[in-house]
Structure formats: structure tokens, C-alpha cells
Amino acid sequence: MAKTTKPATARARREPSGPHRGRTATVVRTTKETDIRLVLGLDGSGRYEVATGVPFLDHMLELFARHGFFDLTVQAKGDLHVDHHHTVEDVGLVLGQALREALGEKAGIRRFGEATVPLDEALVQTVVDLSGRPFLVYDVSIAQQKIGQFDVELIHDFLLALVNQAGMNLHVRMLSGRNPHHVVEATFKGLARALDAAVTRDGRLMGVLSTKGTLAG
């Protein structure tokens, strides 16, 4: 069944000052299913304040901020009495929009990033291209359907929403793993490290890293 388009209001802006400094965006998105306010600072120190009502998602976002050296504030309220899907997907969507807004025209960034992160038996490779063209390859096989009360399949939905809004090419490949918590945690840490590399400015660059002259897609 096709998913019904949700009426939504969203606004974003880049903010040069305040507790989040440097390349920063604030996105507020309100629908009948979720109400989310997110602030992302790309030039941060890994500070975070996250409250989505989904504890496992909070934990992953905190890891993302800390290991990517991003400053991240997320306040989300959703229809958790239905399930976690709307909240998880919409937070991914808003994070992707904030990333796109904070990057602006992407002048001077390295564009590509890669990280391979272990956690005990799990090993996950994550590769990012901030190309402006959304594409997700999610080569992760987890037998268990749940991590506590969290549906494991929602990780794919979160990443897909993130990729589509950010205009990002993302490949995630599980090289080994047994424990689903370990695999997902390695995924978020790898994503953070790969994005940290991709958004880093390179002083040798004039404009964007593309022979087309644009990273708008």
C-alpha cells in the first residue's frame, strides 16, 4: 500500500552564533504524527542533548554526535502509542534536512568519507559521498527483529530518510556481526566518522570538489 503523504510544516535556517557555532542549521517539523526540533552544528565538539521518546534511537544519536564531533540537539514527540516508525523515520528526515542546510553550497568540503568500525564481533564499513544525489546501499543482515523494544528494521528507514533529505550517497556494509546492538552501534559510529571526514574543509579547495562545479545533484 502506498504511503499517504503527510501534511507537514518545516523550516530551516543556518545560525552563525549561539551554543552551536560554525556551520549550523535548525529544523522544526510538525505533522499530525510527529513534532520535531533539531539543531545540528557541524563544527562542534560532540555535545548532545537528545530526547525522542525512543531510548535506543536516543543512544544512537548520542553516539553519532560524539563520534562525529557534531553538536546535536533533538527534541521529538511522536505517536509512540502507534509504534516507533513515524518518530524514527521523521527524525532521520529532519537530520538529513539539517545536514543539507548546514552545508550550504558545500564549498571547500572534502565530500567523501569512509570509516570501518569494529565493536567486539561486529565490523561495519560506511562510505559517504555528499554528491547531492541520494542513494542508499544497506547491506546489513540482522537475524533478530528486536533490540529490546526497538524494531531493527527501522534503522534502514532512518538511514533512507536521512539520505533522501541530505542528498547523500551512503553505503553501509556489515563485514561481520552477531549481536544486533553491536552491528547497529558500529553503523552509527561509522556514519559519524565518515560524515566528519566528508564535511571537513580542505584549504586546497576552491569552490566544490566536482568537475561539474556543483554538488547540488
C-alpha positions as CSV (number, residue, x, y, z in Angstrom):
1,M,0.0,0.0,0.0
2,A,1.4,3.4,-0.9
3,K,2.2,5.6,2.0
4,T,-0.1,8.6,2.4
5,T,1.7,11.9,2.1
6,K,1.7,13.7,5.4
7,P,0.8,17.4,5.7
8,A,3.9,19.0,7.3
9,T,5.4,22.3,8.1
10,A,9.1,22.6,8.2
11,R,11.5,25.5,8.4
12,A,15.3,25.6,8.4
13,R,17.9,28.2,8.9
14,R,21.7,28.4,9.3
15,E,22.7,30.1,12.6
16,P,26.3,31.5,12.9
17,S,26.2,32.0,16.7
18,G,24.9,30.8,20.0
19,P,25.7,27.5,21.7
20,H,26.0,25.8,18.3
21,R,28.7,27.7,16.3
22,G,30.0,27.4,12.8
23,R,28.0,25.6,10.1
24,T,24.7,25.2,11.9
25,A,21.1,24.6,11.0
26,T,17.9,24.4,12.9
27,V,14.9,22.5,11.5
28,V,11.5,22.4,13.0
29,R,9.0,20.0,11.5
30,T,5.4,19.4,12.7
31,T,2.9,16.9,11.4
32,K,-0.1,15.1,12.8
33,E,2.4,12.2,13.7
34,T,5.5,14.0,15.0
35,D,6.7,17.3,16.3
36,I,10.5,17.7,16.0
37,R,13.0,20.4,16.6
38,L,16.6,19.6,15.7
39,V,19.8,21.7,15.8
40,L,22.9,20.4,14.1
41,G,26.4,22.0,14.3
42,L,29.0,20.5,12.0
43,D,31.9,22.4,13.6
44,G,31.3,21.2,17.1
45,S,32.8,19.1,19.9
46,G,30.4,16.2,20.2
47,R,27.9,17.8,22.6
48,Y,24.4,16.4,22.5
49,E,21.0,16.8,24.1
50,V,18.6,14.2,22.7
51,A,15.1,13.2,23.7
52,T,13.0,11.4,21.1
53,G,10.9,9.2,23.4
54,V,12.7,6.2,21.8
55,P,15.6,5.2,24.1
56,F,17.5,3.2,21.6
57,L,17.3,6.0,19.0
58,D,18.5,8.4,21.6
59,H,21.5,6.2,22.3
60,M,22.4,6.0,18.6
61,L,22.0,9.8,18.0
62,E,24.3,10.4,21.0
63,L,26.9,8.1,19.5
64,F,26.5,9.9,16.2
65,A,27.1,13.3,17.8
66,R,30.0,12.2,19.9
67,H,32.0,10.2,17.3
68,G,31.4,12.8,14.5
69,F,32.3,15.8,16.7
70,F,28.9,17.2,15.9
71,D,26.8,19.3,18.3
72,L,23.3,18.0,18.2
73,T,20.1,18.9,19.9
74,V,17.0,16.8,19.2
75,Q,13.6,17.3,20.9
76,A,10.9,15.0,19.4
77,K,7.4,14.0,20.3
78,G,5.6,11.4,18.2
79,D,2.7,9.0,18.2
80,L,4.6,6.3,20.0
81,H,1.3,4.7,21.1
82,V,1.0,3.6,17.5
83,D,4.6,2.5,17.1
84,H,8.1,3.9,16.8
85,H,8.1,4.1,13.0
86,H,6.9,7.7,12.4
87,T,9.3,9.1,15.1
88,V,12.4,7.2,13.9
89,E,11.8,8.0,10.2
90,D,11.0,11.6,10.8
91,V,14.0,12.2,13.0
92,G,16.1,10.8,10.1
93,L,14.4,13.1,7.7
94,V,14.9,16.2,9.8
95,L,18.6,15.3,10.5
96,G,19.1,15.0,6.7
97,Q,17.5,18.3,6.1
98,A,19.6,20.0,8.8
99,L,22.8,18.4,7.3
100,R,21.9,19.8,3.8
101,E,21.1,23.2,5.2
102,A,24.2,23.4,7.4
103,L,26.5,22.5,4.4
104,G,25.0,25.2,2.2
105,E,26.7,25.2,-1.2
106,K,29.4,22.7,0.1
107,A,32.3,24.9,-0.9
108,G,35.6,23.6,0.3
109,I,34.4,20.3,1.8
110,R,36.2,17.0,1.1
111,R,32.9,15.5,0.0
112,F,33.9,11.8,0.5
113,G,34.3,10.0,3.8
114,E,34.9,6.4,4.8
115,A,35.1,4.5,8.1
116,T,35.3,0.9,9.1
117,V,34.3,0.5,12.8
118,P,34.5,-2.6,15.0
119,L,32.5,-3.4,18.1
120,D,33.5,-6.8,19.5
121,E,32.5,-9.3,16.9
122,A,30.8,-6.7,14.6
123,L,32.6,-4.9,11.9
124,V,30.8,-2.4,9.7
125,Q,32.1,-0.3,6.8
126,T,30.4,3.0,6.0
127,V,31.1,5.2,2.9
128,V,29.7,8.6,2.3
129,D,29.6,10.9,-0.8
130,L,27.9,14.3,-0.3
131,S,27.2,14.4,-4.0
132,G,23.7,15.9,-3.9
133,R,22.3,12.7,-5.3
134,P,20.5,10.4,-2.8
135,F,21.3,6.7,-2.9
136,L,21.4,4.1,-0.1
137,V,23.0,0.7,-0.2
138,Y,22.3,-1.0,3.1
139,D,24.0,-4.4,3.0
140,V,23.3,-5.4,6.6
141,S,21.7,-8.7,7.6
142,I,20.5,-9.0,11.2
143,A,18.5,-12.1,12.1
144,Q,16.9,-10.7,15.3
145,Q,13.9,-8.4,14.8
146,K,14.2,-6.6,18.1
147,I,16.8,-4.8,20.2
148,G,14.8,-4.6,23.4
149,Q,11.6,-2.9,22.3
150,F,13.2,-1.4,19.2
151,D,12.4,-2.8,15.7
152,V,15.7,-3.4,14.0
153,E,14.3,-2.7,10.5
154,L,13.7,0.9,11.5
155,I,17.4,1.6,11.1
156,H,17.0,1.1,7.4
157,D,14.0,3.5,7.4
158,F,16.0,6.1,9.4
159,L,19.0,6.0,7.0
160,L,16.8,6.1,3.9
161,A,15.1,9.3,5.2
162,L,18.4,10.8,6.1
163,V,19.9,10.1,2.7
164,N,17.0,11.4,0.7
165,Q,16.8,14.7,2.6
166,A,20.6,15.2,2.7
167,G,21.2,14.4,-0.9
168,M,23.8,11.9,0.1
169,N,25.2,8.6,-1.3
170,L,25.6,6.2,1.6
171,H,26.9,2.6,1.5
172,V,26.7,0.6,4.7
173,R,28.1,-2.9,4.6
174,M,28.3,-5.4,7.5
175,L,31.5,-7.3,7.3
176,S,30.8,-9.4,10.3
177,G,28.5,-9.4,13.3
178,R,26.2,-11.5,15.5
179,N,24.8,-9.1,18.2
180,P,22.3,-6.7,16.7
181,H,23.1,-3.9,19.1
182,H,26.8,-4.2,18.2
183,V,26.1,-4.1,14.5
184,V,23.8,-1.0,14.7
185,E,26.1,0.8,17.1
186,A,29.1,0.2,14.7
187,T,26.9,1.5,11.9
188,F,26.2,4.8,13.7
189,K,29.7,5.3,14.8
190,G,30.9,4.6,11.3
191,L,28.4,7.0,9.8
192,A,29.5,9.7,12.2
193,R,33.2,9.2,11.4
194,A,32.6,9.1,7.6
195,L,30.5,12.2,7.7
196,D,33.1,14.0,9.9
197,A,35.6,13.4,7.1
198,A,33.3,14.3,4.3
199,V,32.2,17.7,5.8
200,T,35.8,18.7,6.7
201,R,37.0,21.7,4.8
202,D,40.2,21.4,2.8
203,G,42.3,24.5,2.3
204,R,43.5,23.4,-1.1
205,L,39.9,23.5,-2.5
206,M,38.4,26.5,-4.3
207,G,34.7,26.0,-4.7
208,V,33.3,22.5,-4.7
209,L,35.1,19.2,-5.3
210,S,33.4,18.4,-8.6
211,T,34.3,19.0,-12.3
212,K,30.7,20.0,-12.8
213,G,31.1,22.9,-10.5
214,T,28.2,21.9,-8.3
215,L,27.2,19.3,-5.7
216,A,23.5,20.1,-5.9
217,G,22.7,16.8,-7.6
